[in-house]
Amino acid sequence: MIMRDGTNALGSQIAAQIQESIEVKQRTLDQQIAVLTRAAEILIAALRAGQRVLFCGNGGSAADSQHIAAELVGRFRRERAALPAIALTTDTSILTALANDYSYADVFSRQVEALGRPGDVLVGISTSGNSPNVLAAVRTAQAIGMATIGLTGEAGGELRENVDVCFCAPSTSTSHIQEAHITVAHALCELIERELFEVVSVHDNGHHNNGGGTNDSNGNAQRIPGS
């Protein structure tokens, strides 16, 4: 029975949106694992070598940049040493100065020029794949000798053709593309922590941590990058 307030109709619409999101994630699972594996390998290798990861994007992609950087600097699932990650979307003084003195297209590339080093990684996020400031940042990163990873939508845009590895979320809906982006970002964070901070139980091997890592709250030794 449909209520006067339209509750059932609204519920059906909510269910349809969730189902669409599930289908995008299923297509990601079916089509994109090799791409995501390569992205994970690039990130893990860079962080293991002591390099940093920079993130940039606009709007919801700016929020995703900050979200992912926070997972790395803080923690995702386990207690471990902090990892060097920077969202280029947070310093309003820098962003407004660059937009005012140069152009909005330069707000990320100038920061990459200042902060990026050979061997670092830039993750550029753009649902369309055509954000001028993200593309400019990618070009600057490549000139420096950084690895580049793109997160975009089904069409890929120019970003697909200009990064080392590109995850193209299999959807044309901005909202579902963004949902896929944060899902795969969480998967990447999980892999990074597993690979860089292998947990070795001190109870199993009878040894304590001897400087190769840190101990978690359960007394387990955790390896740190480069150890």
N, C-alpha and C positions, 0 to 999 in steps of 0.2 A: 504494500500500500504506500502511495506517495503522500507524504504529509504536506499540509498547506505551506509549511516553511521551506519545502523543497529539500528536506534532509536526505531522502533517498537519491535524488538526482545529484546532489552535491557529493554524496558518498560514491556514486558511480564515477563521477568525474575524477575524484581523488584516486580511486582504484585504477582508473585508466592511466593517470599520470605515473603512478607507481609501477604499473605494468610496463609502460613504455621505457621507464628507467631501467627496469630489470632486463628488458630485451637489449638495450644498449650495452649493458654490462655483459650479457651473454655473448653478444657479437664480439665484444672486446676479448672475452675468453677464447672464443673460437678463432679469431683472426690476428690478434696482436701480441701474443705471448713472445714471439721471437724478437719483436721490436722492443718490448719492455725488458726482456732479458739483456739485450744489448745496452739499453739505457742504464740498467742496474750495474752492469759490468763497468761502464764508464765512470759512474758515480763512486762505486766501491774502490776502483783503482786510484782515482784522484784523491779521495779522502784517506786511503791507506798511505798515500805518498805525502800526506800533510798539506794537500792543496785545499782550496775553498770552493764552495758552490754559491753562485750568485743567481738570484731569481728576479724576473720582471714580468709585468703584465698590467693591464688596465682594468678598472672596475672590479668585477668578480674575480678576474685573473690576478689583480693586485692583491686581493684578499687571500687567494690561494697561495700566492708567492709568500706572503707573511706566515700563513698557516704552515706551509711545508718547512720554511726556514726555522720556525719555532720548534717543530718536531725534532729537527736535527740539533739545534743549539741546546734545547732542553732534553727531552727524551720522548721516545715513542712508546715502547712497552717495558723497557728495562732500565735499571740504573746503570749508567756508564759515563765515561768522560764526554764532555761537550764536543760537538763537531762544528767546524767553521762554516757557517752558512749565513748569507746576507740577503735580505729582501731589499731591492733597490726602490721600493715603493713607499718608504716610511718617513723619510726626512723631508718635511714640508718646506723647510728653508732651502734645501738643495733643489727640490723639485720646482718650486716657484721661481727661484733665481734662474735656473736653467731655462725654464719655459719663457720667462720674461726677457732674459738677456740673449738667448739663442732662439730656440723654438721648442714646442712640445715634442717634436720628433727627436730632440736631442737629450731628453731628460734621463734616459737610461744609458745611452751610449757614452755620455760624458762620465757617468759614474763607473761604467765598465773600464773606461780608459784610466780612471784614477785608482780603481781597486783591483782590477783583474791582473793576473800574472800568467805567464805561460804554464800550461798544465792545469789551470783552474777549469771549472765548468760553468757555463751559463745555461740556465734553463729559462727559455722564453715561452711564455704562455699567452696564447691568443686564440680565442674560439674561432675567429674567421681565418686566421693565418696571415692576415694582411695588415696588422697594426704597424704603422710606420715606425713608431719608436721602438718596438720590439725588434723589427727587422734591422733597424740601425744598430741596435745593441748587438745583435748577432754578427753583423759585419765587423764591428769593432772588436768583438771577442775573437773572431777568427783571425783578424790581423795581428792580434797580440799572441796568438798561439794557444788559445783556449779551446776546449772541446765544447760543442754546442748541442743541446737537446731541445726539441720543440714539443709542446703540447698544444694541439689544435683540434679542429673538427674534421668531419668527413672529407670535405673538399681539400683541406690542407693548405690552400692558398700559397703565397710565396714562401711561407715559413717552411713548408714541406721540402722545397727545393734548395733551401739555403742552410740547413742544419745537418749535423752529422747523423743524428737519429731523430725521427719524428714519430710521436704517437698521435695518430689521427683518430680521435674518438668517433666511432661509427654512427654519427647522428648529425642532422642539420639543425637540431633544436639547441639553442644556446644553453638553456638550463640543463638539459641532459648531457651536453658536452662537458659542462662544468662539474656535474655529478661524477661523470666518468673520470675526469681529471683528478679529483680528490681521492677517488677510489684507488686509482693506480698509483698516486703519490703515496698513499698509506702503504700500499704493497711494497713500493720501493724503499720506504723508510724501514719496514720490517726486514727486508733483505739486507739493507745496509747494517742494521744492528746485528743481525745474525752472523754476517760475514766478518764484521770488524770487531765484534765483542763476543767471541766464542766463550761460552760459560764452561769452566772446568771445575767440577766438584772437588773440593779439598777433601771431602769425606771418602771419595772413591779412590783417589791416588795417594792419599796419606801425606800430601805435601801442601804447604801454605804458599800463597803468592809471594814470589821472590823478586818483585819489581817489574814483572812483565805486564802488569795491569793493575786493576783495582779489585777490592773485595766488595760484593754486594751485601745486602742486609742478611742474607742467608749463609754468609761465609763462603760464597763461591768466588773463585778468581775469574776476572774478566780480562781478556786480552784487549789491548788498545791498539789503534792504528800504528803500524810500524814496529810493533813489539814482537 
